[in-house]
Amino acid sequence: MVGSALFEAMSGDLGGKVEILSEDFDPTAVVVEPVPPVVENGGEMGREEEEKRSKEIVLGRNVHTTCLAVTEPDANDEFTGDKEAYMASVLARYRKTLMERTKHHLGYPYNLDFDYGALSQLQHFSINNLGDPFIESNYGVHSRQFEVGVLDWFARLWEIEKDEYWGYITNCGTEGNLHGILVGREVLPDGILYASQETHYSVFKAARMYRMECVKVATSLSGEIDCADFKAKLLANKDKPAIINVNIGTTVKGAVDDLDLVIETLEECGFTHDRFYIHCDGALFGLMMPFVKRAPKVTFKKPIGSVSVSGHKFVGCPMPCGVQITRMEHINALSRNVEYLASRDATIMGSRNGHAPIFLWYTLNRKGYKGFQKEVQKCLRNAHYLKDRLRDAGISAMLNELSSTVVFERPVDDEFVRRWQLACQGNIAHVVVMPNVTIEKLDYFLDELIEKRNTWFLDKKVQPPCVAADIGSENCLCDLHK
Ligand SMILES: *Cc1c(COP(=O)(O)O)cnc(C)c1O
């Protein structure tokens, strides 16, 4: 029997621990204990490391104290009215929390302002774009027509012809980085990955996943890559090709690396175009920069290999998503035809969210180039307002020229940090001014911050932190530097 032969083989693999099935195996028999027992003390692994780290990093609350247990339906299999009412009340309460948490959100670069009501009719469909966006698979419930339309829009934005680019809608900015760096690695298999110190953690994760040699490059206080240090590190590794992650907006300070200077540095160090690959991480500003005057241009007319952006950040989307665009010539190094799909496999994930492309398509149609331009201008204006008011209140703050990320002294009260969902690093925190962040919301936040801050520093025992080492003494208003 094929089945038992298989199990015998398996039991061999597992050192005889699996019982060999007998001939009277009944495939319709019900497992007596359908719900496995609760594991009391799971996850020993990594404890020690976690504890070590948590001394420096303030971690969020343990969700096990507030999680919503799954309760089994009654034994008679009836879905009772009681249960239905219970579930409805849980959801209603959850919805209220979401509204409250949305109102007090400032720290992460998510545009929370959108209306996709027209798309609610699609939630009954399991839309899946598994495989290559440009080659239909045998699974018919897909949204490739929307996906490719969106990709074409981005290809135009970043100036690459329709027949010269390849790309797809990813699950997030991280997936774009994982893909961009993988393409770089496949094109230059023995390449060294260069990334600045202030690069998003997903890039260093890619280096670990792909076991690539990775060289960290220093940054200036503004958060931009330091090309003098980059040059020194390139010259020390001249024998190996270079794969570079360029930040179009760093996560913490919103700094934009000077793409032209990066390319110039590579050329100066003797790297010809076939010996380097540049991935532009535009998760945050990839869709803001094109609309900022004076901003350096991200374009495929320059020798770059790929660009990625997050869809749920500036654009705004109820589910995380992103866009990754690369050159057609590169993607062939990575892809394999898959008979089971009748499509090509060149993406990181297998199944791919087919709803996300429709959401992006919907927003692009509604706002268009002009709409984004207006929103970017509003964000930059409001960011300046926030920075000025912080400074006026005697609070250290910095705002990079091309950015809407306002960096300021970390509030000493973690409860306040949690209430406003501020992202913190060391002595600094930031607010990312997105289209949903209005002057009213900023005033609400500022009034509360200023009021609370007066109580934090009332008895002079606690002083506002010095942030000169993070954002420069000219931006620091601590007792020493003001
Ligand atoms: C947010 C961010 C990412 C990761 O994007 P996700 O969509 O959260 O995966 C990558 N790089 C930068 C610069 C980011 O700000």
Ligand as a Chemical Component Dictionary entry (heavy atoms), coordinates in Angstrom:
data_LIG
# 
_chem_comp.id                   LIG 
_chem_comp.type                 NON-POLYMER 
_chem_comp.pdbx_formal_charge   0 
_chem_comp.three_letter_code    LIG 
# 
loop_
_chem_comp_atom.comp_id 
_chem_comp_atom.atom_id 
_chem_comp_atom.alt_atom_id 
_chem_comp_atom.type_symbol 
_chem_comp_atom.charge 
_chem_comp_atom.model_Cartn_x 
_chem_comp_atom.model_Cartn_y 
_chem_comp_atom.model_Cartn_z 
_chem_comp_atom.pdbx_ordinal 
LIG C1 C1 C 0 8.575  51.345 6.962 1  
LIG C2 C2 C 0 9.859  51.180 6.295 2  
LIG C3 C3 C 0 10.226 49.968 5.730 3  
LIG C4 C4 C 0 9.411  48.714 5.883 4  
LIG O1 O1 O 0 8.167  48.852 5.371 5  
LIG P1 P1 P 0 6.994  47.888 5.865 6  
LIG O2 O2 O 0 5.934  48.235 4.894 7  
LIG O3 O3 O 0 6.687  48.288 7.274 8  
LIG O4 O4 O 0 7.475  46.499 5.758 9  
LIG C5 C5 C 0 11.409 49.904 5.037 10 
LIG N1 N1 N 0 12.194 50.977 4.923 11 
LIG C6 C6 C 0 11.884 52.168 5.464 12 
LIG C7 C7 C 0 12.788 53.322 5.257 13 
LIG C8 C8 C 0 10.695 52.308 6.165 14 
LIG O5 O5 O 0 10.411 53.485 6.722 15 
# 
loop_
_chem_comp_bond.comp_id 
_chem_comp_bond.atom_id_1 
_chem_comp_bond.atom_id_2 
_chem_comp_bond.value_order 
_chem_comp_bond.pdbx_ordinal 
LIG C1 C2 SING 1  
LIG C2 C3 SING 2  
LIG C2 C8 DOUB 3  
LIG C3 C4 SING 4  
LIG C3 C5 DOUB 5  
LIG C4 O1 SING 6  
LIG O1 P1 SING 7  
LIG P1 O2 DOUB 8  
LIG P1 O3 SING 9  
LIG P1 O4 SING 10 
LIG C5 N1 SING 11 
LIG N1 C6 DOUB 12 
LIG C6 C7 SING 13 
LIG C6 C8 SING 14 
LIG C8 O5 SING 15 
# 
